[in-house]
Each structure stands twice: as C-alpha cells, then as structure tokens.
Amino acid sequence: MPVVDELDSALVEHLQTDARQTNRDLARKLGIAPSTCLERVRALRERGVITGYHAEVSLAALNRPVQALLHVQVRPLSRTVIDGFKAYAMALPEVLSVFVVAGGDDFLVHVAVPDVDALHAFLMDKFSGRREIVGFRSSVIYQHARKQVVEQLDV
C-alpha cells in the first residue's frame, strides 16, 4: 500500500477538486516550487495513487436521466460465470458500473436509461434471457450524491 504524506494528500485533494488546473497554479496553492509539485504528482501516478483523470458528464444531457441499481444473482457461482457476466454487463451501453458483491446478490449493476420503459426493456431484453441469471430485481435511484474528494483515512 503506497504511503501518502501530508503534501501528497493535499495534492490529491486539490486535483480531485480540479484536475485541469495547471501545475503552476497547484504549486502556488500549496506553497511549493512547480518542479517539486510536478515530481510529486508524477510519483503519485507511478505509485498508483492517482489512477487517471476524467470529465464529469450530465446523464440527463445524454438522455439518461433514470438511474437504477440492479441486484443480480447468477449460477453456478464460478470464476468463469462471474467474469463472463461482468464482461457482458460492462459492454452494455446502459451500464455505468458493475460491482461483484457478497451476500444475497452476486452483482449490483448501476444503469442509466431514458425512462422507466427503457429500464423495463433493458431488463427483459438484456437480462431475462441470460441462462446464468437466476434472479434479478431493480431499485430506481431517486437521487444520487457522490463525494467529489476522497480523503485518506488514518488507521
């Protein structure tokens, strides 16, 4: 597990808030030299602390305002079935995320679609005919909040 010191934590926090800021601006905010800032950010990427940068998009603007979590059970429980279903689900354009979970369900699949009719069609067309799926249910998401900055926890 990579060790992240106080300066690294501050760099990560500022980059999570705005990954598009310049190295010079980031260095100024933290009171360090631009060369130090650049080296520290490079080291964070190399150590796998920073894994990438992305653009946040509006699902509504992409005609996908209805989100749901799909609770899915598959059988038989084997690595082949789990890996196969995960790959199948991730290839579907409606799918945002796939979680392999423990408990009564084997997967949580986060989808975004135009409306509840499209959600129903998705379930009927993409899930109900799959032999490995023995059960599924859906939970429509009314609201979704996500932390913009993930902080390091002290253990």
HELIX and SHEET records of a PDB file:
HELIX    1   1 GLU A    6  THR A   17  1                                  12    
HELIX    2   2 ASN A   23  LEU A   30  1                                   8    
HELIX    3   3 PRO A   34  GLU A   46  1                                  13    
HELIX    4   4 ALA A   60  LEU A   62  5                                   3    
HELIX    5   5 ARG A   79  MET A   90  1                                  12    
HELIX    6   6 VAL A  116  PHE A  122  1                                   7    
HELIX    7   7 LEU A  123  PHE A  127  3                                   5    
SHEET    1   A 4 VAL A  95  VAL A 100  0                                        
SHEET    2   A 4 PHE A 107  VAL A 113 -1                                        
SHEET    3   A 4 VAL A  66  VAL A  74 -1                                        
SHEET    4   A 4 ILE A 133  ILE A 141 -1                                        
END                                                                             
